[in-house]
């Protein structure tokens, strides 16, 4: 007799719903909610870029936001995301931008669970591995275009998974997919790296197999992935800047400044709360890679694990992608190991426990596999959206830049003087660009690829109170300085006779140049005895770029 599913089951939550809701629970229970998503000022300039594009009907090729490099060539390489963010902002403010960003994260891990479930018949193992990947990725949950790369990486893995099963026609769609990816985020390089990893893994299988038929099949697969990667690489030229974008990206990553000074391009501290989940994924990934090589003679997991583990340890922003890429292989290896334990020469109690666990999982999984309406996910997303959009929202639900970290109270003072040339750090430059543009332009902001190594180093020298810091500011006729009260530069300025404090609170301090400074800006530095009279503690301070606040800020992750 054919089993007929009770229609009520269609309305019940499933593990896919749990995977979808997992980031929401984690974000509001263990992190700072909507404020976490706005833990980086870059969101602001992305919105303003999108607004500029909508207003002018074209993608910018020259800078419109700074007074230090105005009119210089600029690549708005995430222009399509910027336009979408601006449109959302115009139809609901930051609340809409934050809500859609959260939904993108939720969709990423719902799809990742479905992918993991294809590799692992045990639903409990699948949801557990998805949870590990989700928590590890929380280090980079920000309302920025890189969320698209997280989602698109999962979609790419789903396509490649089907291609390995013989459904290679899916590969023909990837070039068009990469056109969209390229115009949304520069992380399209991630997709090319994954494709190269699949090709390299199949090539390794061909090199280490003794069976000529297997070798031929592996070489054919390697060629298929390599050709697909080349086609996708060519497709990435379809962007407003054509191949010049690729040259710009190459130049950006070839400059050592960014790796040395931008937090998200640096290695994670293993004192960070997310490090525990990273360590777990590294150990499980190593186990999975060895399992596939020994048991299946499959080298793709090994190549992907080794490459992405290196990149995750090299730069914190890659941790999310590492966790996503290795999760399906980890789940499959764990499932096959559990199956093997039932027949292994181990203690009888362990075999019984494994058998009982598998039986319970199989029974639960049989019900969980029935298609659902996913009303739980939809309803929760709608409720969260309404709560965030509520004008009276407070605490973790309020979509605002944290007033304890950003100079929100000084905005009225700065708006009162639209002709001022403001200096602040790059993170606050993002914030002021968002709040004050077009009334004010900025000295520097988070577009480090635009400003370049030489300019960024001069900016860093100012923040680190190098002996000629006042000459550097004078070169750009800076007349207003806005800094955190905790910076070394703020302490140095208070000792200078060329600036007066016009505002000071627990978050920000504002300085204005004294009238005499305009005529003396080129000789100021020499007037402080070459910096010898400053507090040695101030001159030793090293300013750290605060990009990717999620690396430093999440609490209780």
HELIX and SHEET records of a PDB file:
HELIX    1   1 UNK A    7  UNK A   11  5                                   5    
HELIX    2   2 UNK A   15  UNK A   29  1                                  15    
HELIX    3   3 UNK A   34  UNK A   37  1                                   4    
HELIX    4   4 UNK A   42  UNK A   56  1                                  15    
HELIX    5   5 UNK A   79  UNK A   90  1                                  12    
HELIX    6   6 UNK A   93  UNK A  119  1                                  27    
HELIX    7   7 UNK A  123  UNK A  137  1                                  15    
HELIX    8   8 UNK A  138  UNK A  140  5                                   3    
HELIX    9   9 UNK A  146  UNK A  164  1                                  19    
HELIX   10  10 UNK A  168  UNK A  173  5                                   6    
HELIX   11  11 UNK A  174  UNK A  184  1                                  11    
HELIX   12  12 UNK A  188  UNK A  208  1                                  21    
HELIX   13  13 UNK A  212  UNK A  235  1                                  24    
HELIX   14  14 UNK A  244  UNK A  254  1                                  11    
HELIX   15  15 UNK A  256  UNK A  261  1                                   6    
HELIX   16  16 UNK A  263  UNK A  265  5                                   3    
HELIX   17  17 UNK A  275  UNK A  291  1                                  17    
HELIX   18  18 UNK A  292  UNK A  296  3                                   5    
HELIX   19  19 UNK A  300  UNK A  314  1                                  15    
HELIX   20  20 UNK A  316  UNK A  318  5                                   3    
HELIX   21  21 UNK A  319  UNK A  341  1                                  23    
HELIX   22  22 UNK A  348  UNK A  368  1                                  21    
HELIX   23  23 UNK A  375  UNK A  389  1                                  15    
HELIX   24  24 UNK A  395  UNK A  397  5                                   3    
HELIX   25  25 UNK A  408  UNK A  410  5                                   3    
HELIX   26  26 UNK A  411  UNK A  415  1                                   5    
HELIX   27  27 UNK A  426  UNK A  436  1                                  11    
HELIX   28  28 UNK A  448  UNK A  463  1                                  16    
HELIX   29  29 UNK A  469  UNK A  475  1                                   7    
HELIX   30  30 UNK A  488  UNK A  495  1                                   8    
HELIX   31  31 UNK A  517  UNK A  520  1                                   4    
HELIX   32  32 UNK A  525  UNK A  531  5                                   7    
HELIX   33  33 UNK A  536  UNK A  539  1                                   4    
HELIX   34  34 UNK A  550  UNK A  553  1                                   4    
SHEET    1   A 4 UNK A 422  UNK A 423  0                                        
SHEET    2   A 4 UNK A 480  UNK A 484  1                                        
SHEET    3   A 4 UNK A 508  UNK A 513 -1                                        
SHEET    4   A 4 UNK A 499  UNK A 504 -1                                        
END                                                                             
